[in-house]
Amino acid sequence: MMDLKRGQWVRWAAFLLLFVLGLYYVIHAQVWQRWTREVMGSLAVSVPSDPDVSWPEEILVQETAPSGEVPVLGSAGWTQDYFGDARRERERAWQEAAALLQAMVDDPQVTAEGRRQAEERLLQLARERERAPQLEAVLRAKGYEDALVLFGERGATVVLKTKGLSKEDVARVLDAAREVLELPLDAIHILARSDP
């Protein structure tokens, strides 16, 4: 490798970290934009962050389809195995980010603060990597055909393979997600998606 001075190495490592995290963010932003373009109707789940507060109907689901169910994402433009493809992409992004962060942690030239931040993000990635499949398994056990958990800066998005969600489904999913992900309710977003 090139003979870099300490400051150059740190800048190079920081640049690579920012590049990978930026790429991860851009990919998730594009997925989010595709979802929002394909939404049939609008789903606005907004619940109190205190789990002891009751959830009035008008807060749980602010707009529903005429049948009273939460609208479902359409399937135009997606592959036949959306959930499998998304899981593979999520795992690839996690592996790339973890490898870069681990390299920063192991590098003696990285500052103590840079190492601490890399370790914190590495721990966060490890928690996400553990909790996402746990919640997906819990939701499948509750009767949903498939589930996908994606993490972002503001919380987590749970995508369910189902034709529709009732208000009771939303409450059940939020409760399971809050327990497994250890996030406040207002940081958990639920989307329904039906495959062809």
C-alpha positions in Angstrom: 0.0 0.0 0.0 1.1 3.6 -0.5 3.2 5.2 2.2 0.7 7.6 3.7 1.3 10.0 6.6 -0.9 9.5 9.7 -3.2 12.4 8.8 -3.6 11.2 5.3 -4.5 7.7 6.4 -7.1 9.0 8.8 -8.6 11.2 6.2 -8.6 8.3 3.7 -10.3 6.0 6.2 -12.8 8.6 7.1 -13.5 9.2 3.5 -14.1 5.5 2.9 -16.4 5.2 5.9 -18.4 8.2 4.8 -18.6 6.8 1.3 -19.9 3.4 2.4 -22.4 4.9 4.9 -23.5 7.4 2.2 -24.0 4.5 -0.3 -26.0 2.6 2.3 -28.1 5.7 2.9 -28.6 6.4 -0.8 -29.7 2.8 -1.4 -32.2 2.9 1.4 -33.4 6.3 0.3 -34.1 5.0 -3.2 -36.0 2.0 -1.8 -38.0 4.3 0.4 -38.8 6.5 -2.6 -40.0 3.5 -4.6 -42.2 2.4 -1.7 -43.8 5.9 -1.4 -44.4 6.1 -5.2 -46.2 2.7 -5.1 -48.3 3.3 -2.1 -52.0 2.9 -2.9 -53.5 5.3 -0.5 -51.5 6.6 2.5 -50.6 4.9 5.7 -49.9 7.2 8.6 -49.1 5.2 11.8 -48.4 7.6 14.6 -48.6 6.3 18.1 -47.7 7.7 21.5 -44.2 6.9 22.6 -45.4 5.9 26.1 -46.5 2.2 25.9 -48.9 2.7 28.8 -50.9 5.2 26.8 -54.0 3.8 25.1 -54.1 4.0 21.3 -57.3 5.7 20.1 -58.4 4.6 16.7 -57.9 8.0 15.1 -54.2 7.9 16.1 -53.5 4.4 15.1 -54.5 4.6 11.5 -55.3 8.1 10.2 -56.4 7.0 6.7 -57.7 3.7 5.6 -59.0 2.1 2.5 -62.7 2.0 1.9 -62.8 -1.5 3.4 -61.3 -0.2 6.6 -58.0 -1.9 6.1 -54.6 -0.2 5.8 -53.6 0.3 2.2 -51.0 -2.1 0.7 -48.0 -1.3 -1.4 -48.4 -2.4 -5.1 -46.0 -4.7 -6.8 -45.2 -2.9 -10.0 -41.5 -2.8 -10.7 -40.4 -5.3 -8.0 -38.9 -8.7 -8.6 -40.7 -11.9 -7.8 -38.6 -12.4 -4.6 -38.7 -8.9 -3.1 -38.1 -10.1 0.5 -35.2 -12.4 -0.4 -33.6 -9.8 -2.6 -33.9 -7.1 0.1 -32.5 -9.4 2.7 -29.5 -10.2 0.6 -28.9 -6.5 -0.1 -29.3 -5.6 3.6 -26.8 -8.3 4.5 -24.3 -7.1 1.9 -24.5 -3.5 3.1 -24.1 -4.7 6.7 -21.0 -6.7 5.8 -19.4 -3.9 3.9 -20.0 -1.4 6.7 -18.8 -3.8 9.4 -15.6 -4.6 7.5 -14.8 -0.9 7.1 -15.6 -0.1 10.7 -13.6 -3.1 11.9 -10.6 -1.9 9.8 -10.9 1.5 11.5 -11.0 -0.1 15.0 -8.0 -2.2 14.3 -5.9 0.6 12.7 -3.4 2.0 15.3 -3.3 5.3 13.3 -7.0 6.1 13.9 -7.6 8.5 16.7 -9.1 7.4 20.0 -12.3 9.3 19.2 -12.5 7.8 15.7 -12.0 4.4 17.1 -14.7 4.9 19.7 -17.2 6.1 17.1 -16.4 3.1 14.9 -16.8 0.8 17.8 -20.2 2.3 18.7 -21.4 2.0 15.1 -20.1 -1.6 14.9 -22.1 -2.5 18.0 -25.2 -0.8 16.6 -24.8 -2.8 13.4 -24.4 -6.0 15.4 -27.6 -5.3 17.3 -29.5 -4.5 14.1 -28.1 -7.7 12.5 -29.3 -9.7 15.5 -32.7 -8.1 16.0 -34.0 -7.8 12.4 -34.2 -11.6 11.8 -35.6 -12.1 15.3 -38.5 -9.7 14.6 -39.0 -11.2 11.2 -39.3 -14.7 12.7 -41.7 -13.4 15.4 -43.9 -11.9 12.8 -43.9 -15.0 10.7 -44.9 -17.0 13.8 -47.8 -14.5 14.3 -49.1 -15.6 10.9 -47.7 -13.1 8.4 -46.4 -14.8 5.3 -43.1 -12.8 5.3 -41.5 -9.8 7.0 -38.5 -7.6 6.4 -36.9 -5.1 8.9 -34.9 -2.2 7.6 -33.1 0.2 9.9 -32.5 3.9 9.1 -31.4 7.0 11.0 -34.9 7.6 12.4 -35.8 4.1 13.4 -36.9 0.9 11.7 -39.3 0.1 8.9 -41.2 -3.2 9.0 -42.5 -4.4 5.7 -45.0 -7.2 5.8 -46.1 -9.5 3.0 -49.8 -9.3 3.4 -52.8 -8.1 1.4 -53.8 -5.7 4.1 -53.4 -4.7 7.7 -56.3 -4.1 10.1 -55.9 -1.7 13.0 -55.4 -4.7 15.3 -52.6 -6.0 13.0 -50.9 -2.6 13.3 -51.1 -2.6 17.1 -49.9 -6.3 17.2 -46.9 -5.5 14.9 -46.0 -2.4 16.8 -46.0 -4.2 20.1 -43.8 -7.0 18.8 -41.4 -4.5 17.1 -41.2 -2.4 20.2 -40.3 -5.4 22.3 -37.8 -7.0 19.9 -36.1 -3.9 18.5 -36.2 -1.9 21.8 -37.2 1.3 19.9 -39.9 3.8 20.9 -43.2 3.3 19.0 -42.8 6.5 17.1 -39.6 5.2 15.6 -41.3 2.1 14.1 -42.9 2.3 10.6 -45.1 -0.4 9.2 -45.7 -1.1 5.5 -47.8 -3.8 3.9 -46.7 -5.3 0.6 -48.5 -7.8 -1.6 -46.6 -9.9 -4.1 -48.1 -11.0 -7.4 
